């Protein structure tokens, strides 16, 4: 996300449409991202919530109080940065309503091309809105927390936890939360049946690939899951199922934090973008991280969009590599260190 929605979110204070929080007050900031600048006179204590590890570390490094999940209650106000996932946006607003004291202010903002106008309409059907302002290609709107939390209950009811295939619990905002990802399934269906030893799933999400590896590979002795999204990793803990290898879970940014353990095999479905455009360097960084974490002779199995040029990166980081499967959208790549 660009810095513009952050500017939009704080614009109502700068425009004097919403009073600045005073010293001694507490403000909850849901979906906080690095790069924001508080307006002069914003003297309240900020409590930031961010479950995406790179953002979490950047905010923590800037000196803010930040947690991966909301903590505390009876806040005087809340800021909600809306993103691309409608359900996640609605759940964040529900969280704000539940954790702000009655009468406290809740300010929401997002980009126009992420559907903030429809979100404003949706919330306006549940609570009276006090105002809205367009700015920086986005919209900010705000309301006072009602005396009851009926609006929060309605938003939660509209965005329940899902149960996929009777096995996997997911929630809005997670990657492929409403269906098994096609690329991940192609990867699972083309993994060898002889995986043994210590295995890791990089970019494990809510645990589909790791759960299938555990079910199909009785020869593995350890199974570790690495994921940057805190909520997805927490879901994976319940989705992995019973396995002979006791799994470990690591909330980690694989592009900037080292992997301490070494593995006989790594499987992964790496992200290929941080914004709307494809950014192959993200996946390339994951490949390099996997190469460092593999034992000599260790194997990597990954899925990628067919057009992404990962083969030169594999050639530089591994002794051998090959494409072992593909369909209309994806390819499965295997490499040996």
Protein Blocks (a to p, Z undefined) as FASTA:
>chain_A
ZZklmmmmmmmmmnomaccddehiacddehiaehiacdehiabccddddfbfklmmmmmm
nopacdfbdedehifbdcddddfblklmmmmmmmmmmmpcehiacdddddfklopmmmmm
mmmmmpccfbdcdeehiacddddddfblklmmmmmmmmccddehhlaccdehiahklbcc
fklmmmmmmccfkbghjdddehklnolmmmmmmmmmmmbcbdcdddfblklmmmmmmmno
pafbdcddddddfklpccfbdcfbdcddddfbfblbdcfklmmmmmmmmmmmpcehiacd
ddddfklcfklmmmmmpmbdcdfbdcfkbccddddZZ
